[in-house]
Structure formats: structure tokens, C-alpha cells
Amino acid sequence: MSSSLRRGALAASAIAISIASLAACAAGNDAQTLQIKPDNAATAVGDLRLQNVLIITQPDRESTGPAVVSATVFNTGDSDQTLDSVTLPGTSASARIKPAEGTGPLTVPAHGSVVIGGKGNASAVLASGREALKDGNAQKITFTFSKTGEISLRAFVVPAESYFSSWGPSETPSATASATETPSASASASASASASTSESPSAGATATGSATASATATAG
């Protein structure tokens, strides 16, 4: 075999080995692609795993309105657990937790999961302590569960814009508008009542005038 053919065979063998190595890296339980982690905060303690943890503030960055917590909680254990509290260590902030339906504690079912945040899902609203949050920071947050106990991690603080617009806090102006509609309705009712009252004297005056005219005509 000529030297040029030998060199070609060696090059082809090297390429084949490289391709085989790359293929091995892309398959199996230890594939490198399986080691990719999401940008959002995630952690696991015991039977519980938290993923995509975010703290979402008002879209208006100057607002001091409530913020919300967004997360997905997985329970790989054989028993249910409840989420008892969500707090921001070092602050007075404590979330108001509500299940997706009904009232009572938020339960993470055994071998199941719960989504917190977003329309139709469970919610965790930080009505107080908003001043401690700064957009862009990685804020320490602690979830306390009935059996696993405390799970702490750092979550990004982001405004309810772009991808997070549908996961952010509910708009409070609508509630305010509803509250202000009632006085307007009352004012309208009062105005109507006043108008009715003011109309009555006119009606009475007309009746009196008619009666006087009739009496005059009879006397004549």
C-alpha cells in the first residue's frame, strides 16, 4: 500500500473514532445534554423538587404594589405535603398562599406536582415587603413544607413584562375602579332622587294653579 493510501486510511479511522465519541456523549443516562440546567432557580431536598422559581414584580417598576412567586413543585414521595409558608429571609415579607381551587392549604400530592403562579394556578402573593425586592437581583426565598421543612434558594426578581406578563401580579387598578364605581352609582341615584323631588313641587304648583283657575271660572 502506498504512503498516500496509508495516510488516507489513518485519517478516515480518526474521523470515525471522533464521530463515535460524539455519538456516545449524546446518548445514555449520562448524556451531556441531560446536564443542562434551566436559567431559573431550581433545587431539590428530600422528596421535593422546585423548578423555575421566580419573583415577579409589577410591570411598572416604580409601583410598590404586590409581587408574586412563580414556581413548580414536584413531590416524588409517597405522601402528600402542604406548602405552609413562603418568606423572604431578612424581611417582613410573607406570601399569602391560595390553592388553584377552593380554600385551605396548598397541597402538593404524592407523585404529583403543583404550579404556582399564572392564570388558573395556585398563587403566592407577597403583599408586604415589596420594598425589599429589586428587579434583577437574586433574592433569597424560603419555602416551608409540612414534612420536608424549609427549602431555601435564590430566585431572580423580574418585572411582569414580555414572557412574564401573564405570570405577574393581578392588576390592582381594576379593583380600585370597581370600588369607585359604587359612589358614582350612589351619586346618580341621589341625583335622580333629587330630580324627582324637585319635580314634585312643579306638579303641585300646576295642580294648584288649575284648581284656582277652575274656582275663578265658577265664581264668574
Residue pairs with C-beta under 8 A, 6 or more apart in sequence:
1 9
25 31
25 32
26 32
26 33
38 51
38 52
40 51
40 52
40 53
40 54
40 155
40 156
41 50
41 52
41 53
41 54
41 138
41 153
41 154
41 155
41 156
42 49
42 50
42 51
42 52
42 53
42 153
43 49
43 50
43 151
43 153
44 50
45 148
45 151
46 77
46 147
46 148
47 75
47 76
47 77
47 81
47 147
47 148
48 73
48 74
48 75
48 76
48 77
48 81
48 108
48 145
48 148
48 151
49 73
49 74
49 76
50 71
50 72
50 73
50 74
50 143
50 151
50 153
51 71
51 72
51 74
52 70
52 71
52 72
53 69
53 70
53 71
53 141
53 153
53 155
54 69
54 70
54 71
54 117
54 155
54 156
54 157
54 158
54 164
54 167
55 67
55 68
55 69
55 70
55 126
55 133
55 139
55 141
55 155
55 156
55 157
55 158
56 67
56 68
56 69
56 70
56 117
56 157
56 158
56 159
56 160
56 164
56 167
56 168
56 169
57 63
57 67
57 130
57 133
57 135
57 157
57 158
57 159
57 160
57 168
57 169
58 65
58 66
58 67
58 159
58 160
58 168
58 169
59 159
59 160
59 161
59 165
59 168
61 135
61 159
64 130
64 131
65 130
65 169
65 172
66 125
66 126
66 127
66 130
66 169
66 172
67 125
67 126
67 130
67 133
67 157
67 169
68 117
68 123
68 124
68 125
68 126
68 167
68 168
68 169
69 86
69 95
69 116
69 117
69 124
69 125
69 126
69 141
69 155
70 116
70 117
70 118
70 164
70 167
71 115
71 116
71 117
71 124
71 143
71 155
72 113
72 114
72 115
72 116
73 83
73 108
73 113
73 114
73 116
73 143
74 108
74 112
74 113
75 81
75 108
75 109
75 110
75 111
75 112
75 113
76 111
77 110
77 111
77 147
78 110
78 111
79 110
79 147
80 107
80 108
80 109
80 110
81 107
81 108
81 145
81 146
81 147
81 148
82 105
82 106
82 107
82 108
82 145
82 146
83 97
83 105
83 106
83 107
83 108
83 114
83 124
83 143
83 144
83 145
84 105
84 144
84 145
84 146
85 94
85 95
85 97
85 142
85 143
85 144
86 94
86 95
86 97
86 124
86 126
86 141
86 142
86 143
86 144
87 93
87 94
87 95
87 141
87 142
87 144
88 126
88 129
88 132
88 133
88 139
88 140
88 141
88 142
89 140
89 141
89 142
89 152
90 132
90 140
91 129
91 132
92 128
92 129
93 126
93 128
93 129
93 130
93 132
93 133
94 126
94 128
94 129
95 124
95 125
95 126
96 123
96 124
96 125
96 127
97 105
97 106
97 122
97 123
97 124
98 106
98 122
98 123
98 124
98 125
99 105
99 106
99 107
99 122
100 120
100 121
100 122
106 114
106 116
106 122
107 114
108 114
108 145
114 121
114 122
115 121
115 122
116 122
116 123
116 124
117 123
117 124
117 167
118 166
118 167
119 166
125 169
126 133
132 139
133 139
133 157
134 157
135 157
135 158
135 159
136 156
136 157
136 158
137 156
137 157
138 154
138 155
138 156
138 157
139 154
139 155
139 156
139 157
140 152
140 153
140 154
141 152
141 153
141 154
141 155
142 150
142 151
142 152
143 150
143 151
143 152
144 150
144 151
145 151
158 164
159 168
160 167
160 168
160 169
